[in-house]
Amino acid sequence: MRKVAFLFALMLIFSIPLENSIALPGIGTLTKIIGVLTAAAWLLAVLADGGLRRPHPLHFWALAFLVWNVAGAFWSINLDMTLVRIKTYTQMVAMTLILWDLITTKKELNASMQAYILGAGAALGTLLFNYANGRSLEQGRYSATGFNPNDFSLIIALAIPLAFSLASSKKNSKVFQGINYAFIPLAFFAIFLTASRGSFVAVMPAIVFIAISVQRIGPMMRFPILFILLSAIVAAFTLLPEANIQRLTSVLTSIQSGEFGGRGIIWQESVSVFKKFPLAGVGSGTLPSVHNVFLSIVTETGLIGFSIFAVLLIVVFHKAIQQPKWTALLWISVLMIWTIGAFIHTWENRKPTWLMFSFIIISSSIFKEAEPALARPACWPIHAHVTQAKS
């Protein structure tokens, strides 16, 4: 049953980058449906095993953050919005716990990372289709079907270091190596087509990661692969609409002016709200357009909620840097991409955020297991007669 639940988890991860592109009338997104099926399969697996994997400290801090958001409903300025956000956070906490329990080996983690890349690639395909058919948004910008271009570009940016890590791994199959190498220039092209200045900056850690990690590739393949990747990116850049190029090259001007695409005014208003309710905030989900994770959390949940989330982030960063060199570099680059994106996106309630956090703590735990391929980590029993962890 656990294998079935893991397969559902892979489908869930695959669907996350595609979430807004596939929706069923009257039911919701495909991700929602798969999520329910994954949760059901996981519960059956837990019942069959008689226990679940001992939770990570991240889960306790995530639960504390959820509980504080629930408490915020008592003083929320918009109860309906807060209840929606509480429901979302409940789903995020559940997802992190389910993935933690189901993904316990390096092979399973790699498969999960590959599922995210494939899902991002499928969504990227809808963007390329829109580009080929001239279906642009405002100012000639393009995006995947159903997605805001800024959100989608960050989803793609997070997949780039994952793709290079798997592509450069000797343990990966040739087919998937080829898919992952091909994904990288297409991902850069997609980000350029979205003309998202924030993601244009956020993707820089991915470039640094590739530049540093290229030595993992054999000497005979190193320069040809780099040449192909760089040539493809340069060629893709020449296909960009002029409006996109002008927008991307205005990054420094936008930063220097403090305008940040209109976000500066919104941030000032959020600071004013925070000053009025500094300790407990105004209720989660009540300010959906802050465009800054940290300002959004401190304004909506106050200094208490912000402190809890800050500890959660510290736990994730600590687990990222604790790992072996190349793996640590991978997760640091992912966290840097997320952090830069967090300054201009309201992503504390988005699935890619909690998915990446899950990947990091799972990866950290795998390297601490003496025989991760042979033994499941310690479990919490759910029946009185279960007295010891499974092995």
N, C-alpha and C positions, 0 to 999 in steps of 0.2 A: 504493500500500500504506500510505503514511503517513496518508492520509485515513481509511482503514479502521481503522487503529490508533487514530487520534484519536477516532473514533466509539465504539470500545470504551472508551477512556479516559473519555469523557463518561458512558457507562453505568456505569462503575466509580464515578465521582464521585457519580452519582445514587443508587447503591446504598448508599453509605457511611452516610448518615443512616438508612437502612432496614435496616441490616445484621442486627440481631437480630430483625427482624419476619418475615423470609422465610428459612426454612431447609428444605433438602431432606433427608429421612431417609437416613442412610448416606453422604451426600455433604458436607454442611455448608451454610454460609450462601450465599445468592445472590452476595454480594460476593466470596466466595472463588472461585466459579466464574468470574465475570466477570473477576476479577483474573488468573486463569490465562490466560484468553483474551486479555486485554489484553497481558499479557507476551509471549505467543506472537506476536501480531500486531505488536507493537513490534519484537521480534527479527527478524522477517521484513523489516520496514521498514528496520531498521539494516543488514541484509545487502544489501538492494536498493540502499540509498544508498551503501554502502561506508564508513559512519562514523556517529558519533553526536555530538550537540552537546557541546562542551567543558564538562565539569562545573563547577559553581559551588563556591566555597569551602565552602558549607554541606554539600555532598556529602562532602567530605573529612573534615570534622568529624563528620558523621553516621557515616561509615565508621570513623573512629577510635573513636567511642563504641561501635559494634558490636564492633570488635575487642577493646576492653577488656572488654565483656560476655562475649565468647567466652573471654577469658583467665580471667574470674571463675569459669568452670565448674570450674577446677582446685581451687578452695578453697570452692566453694559448699556451704552446709549442706543444700541440697536440689537435687541435680543434675537431677532430672526437671523441676522447676519452672524451673530456669535454662535448660535446653535448650528448653523451650517459649517462654520469653521471648526467647531468642536467635533462634529461628525467626521470632517476631513482628517483632523489630527488623530482621532481614534483609529481610522483606517491606516494612517501612516505608522502608528505604533504597532498595530497588528501586523502590518506588512513586514516591518523590521524583525519582529519576533518570529514570524513564519519563515522568512528567508534564513535567519540565524539558525533555526532548528533543522532546516532542510539542506542547507549548503555547508557541508562539513569537510570536504576534501578539495585539494587544489584543482583536480579535474572538474569537479562540480562548479567551482568558482570560475574557472576559465570558460566553461560552457555558459554560465550565466552572463559573463562579460560579453561573450560572443553573441548571445541572444539580444543584448542591448544594442550592439553594433548592427546586427542584422535588422532590428526594428528601426534604428535610426536611418539605415540605408534604404529601407522601404519607404519611410516618410520622405527621405531625400529624393526618392524617385518621383514622388508627387510634385515636389518643388521643380524638378527638372522638366516634368510634363507641363507645368504651368508656365515655365520660362519658354519652352519650345512653342507653346501656343499663345504666347503674348498675354497671359493672364496675370498682369502685374497689379500690385496694390498702389497705395499713394506714392507719388514721386518715383514711379518706376521700380519700386522694391518688389521682391518676390518672396514667397514663403510656401511651406508645405500646406496642403489643403487643411483648412480649419485652424491653422495656427497663426498667432501673432508673430511677425518676423523676428522680433527681439527674443521672444521665448524660444522659438524654434532654433535660432542660431546658437543659443547657449546649450540646448539639448545636443546639438551636433558637436559643438566644441568639446563637451565632456567625453564624447565617444572617441575623439582623435587619439589621445594618449593610450586609451584602452586598445584601440586598433593597432597602434604601432607596437605595443607591448606583446600582443598575441602574434602579430606578424613576424616579429624578430625572435620569437621563441622557437627553438629547434624541436620542441615537443609537439608543436602544432602541425596539422596536416598541410600539405602543399596547397590543397584547394583553398582552405581557410586562410592560409598565408597570403595567397593571391587576392582573395576577396578583401582582406584587411588592408593590404597595400593599395589596392585600387580605391578603397573607401577614403583614404586620407586626402588625396588631391580633390576628389569630388566634394568632400566635406568642406575644405577650404573654399572651393568655388561656391558652395551653397551659402556659406557665411558671407562671402562677398556679394552674392545676389540679394541676400536679405538687407544688405547695407546697414547692418546693426553696428554702430560705432562702439557700443559697449562690448559686444562679443568680439569685435575686431581687436580690441585690447585684451579681452579675457583669453583669447586663444594663444597669446604670446607664450605662456608657460608650456603649452603643448609643443610649440616650436623649440623651445629650450630643451624640453625633455627628449625630443627626437634627436636634436643635435648632440646631446650628451650620451644618449643610449645607443647611438648608431654603431659604437664600437662593439656592441654585442653581436653584430652581424659579421660573418666571415669576411676577411679582407678582399677576397675575389668578388664578393657580391656587394660590398659596402658602397663603393663609388657608383656603380651602375644604378643601384636602387635609389641612391640620393639624387643622382642626375635625372632619373626618370620622374621622381617625385617633384623636384624643383622645376623641371621643364613643364610638367603638367600643370603646376600651380601658376607659373608665369603665363602659359598658354591660356589657362582659364581666365586669368586677370585681363587679358587682351579682349576677351569676349564680353566683358562687363559693359553695361550701359554707362554712358558718360555721367549721368546723374548719380549713379551708385558710386563711381570713383570720386566725384566731388564731395559726396556726403562722407565717405570713409576718410578722405584726406582732411576733413574739417574737425577731426577728433581734438587736436590740440587747441584749436580756436574755441571749441565748445567748452573744454576744460578751463582754459584761461579766463573765459568770460563768466564762468560759474553758472552758465545757463543749463548745460547738460540736457539738451533737448527738451527744455521746459520743466525739468525736474527740480531745478533750484527753487522755484516759487513753492512747489508742492512740499519740499523739504522744510522750508521756512514755516509754512502753515502747520506742519506736523510737529515741529519743535514748539510752536506756540501751544498746541494741544497738550504736549507732554508737560510743559511747565505748569499747566493747570491741574494735571492728574499724574504727578511724577511717580507715586509709589505703586498704585494698582492699575493704572491705565484706564482706558475707556471701553475695554471689551474687545476680545479678539475678533478679527474679521470686519470691524466697523469702519476701517480706513483702507479699502482695497486698492487704492491707487497711489500708495506712498512711493513705490518704485525704489525701495531700499529695505532689505531684509532687517537690518539692525535697527533702523529708525522705526520701521513698522512694528517690530516686536516691542521695543521700549515704549512706544506710544500707546499700543493696544493693551499690553500686559504689564506695563510699568517696570520699575527697576527690579521688582521681585521676579517677574517672568523673564526679563532680559538676563538676569543673573543665572537663572536655571538654564536657559538656552546657551549662555556663554560657557557654563561648565560642560554642557553636552558637547559643544564644539571643541573645547580643550581636550576632552576625552578622545574625540575622533582624531584630532591632530596628533595627540600623543601616541595613539596606536599606529598612526601612519608612519611616524618617524622611527618607531621601534623596530621596524621590519628590516630584512636584509636590503642591501644597498639599492639594487635595481627596482625592487618592489616598493621600497620607500620613496624612490624618485617618482615612480608612477603615481602613487597616491598623493604625494605632495603636489605634483603638477595638477592632478584632478581637483584637489582642494583649493589650489591657487586660482584655477579657472572659475570654480564655484564662488570663491570669495570675491573676486573682481566682479563677477556677474551679480553677486548679492548686493553690491553697492548701487546697482541701477535696476534691479528686479525685485519684485515681491515674491520670493521663492521659498519662504519658510514652510509653505503648505503644499509644495509641489512634489510629486512622486520621484522625479530624478534626484532631488536633494536627499531624500531619505534612502533612496536606493544606493547612492554613492556612499553615504554614511555606513550603510549595511555592508557593502562590499569591503570597506576598509577594516571594520572590526572583524569580519569573517576572515579576511586575509591574515590579519594579525593573529587570530586564534589558530589558524591552520599551521603557521610556522612554530607555534608553541606546542603543538601536539607531537609526541614522540613518534607515533606511527599514524599520521592522519589518513593514510589510504586504507588502513586496516581496522581502525577502531573509531567508534563514535564517541564524542566527548561525553562527559558525565551528564546524567539526566536528573531532572526532578521527578520523583515518582508521583503518580496521581492516584494510586491505590495503596491502601494500607499494607498490603502484603508485599509490595515492592520495596525491598530494603537496601538494595545497592544499585549502583549505576550499571547500565548495560556496557558491554565491551565488545 
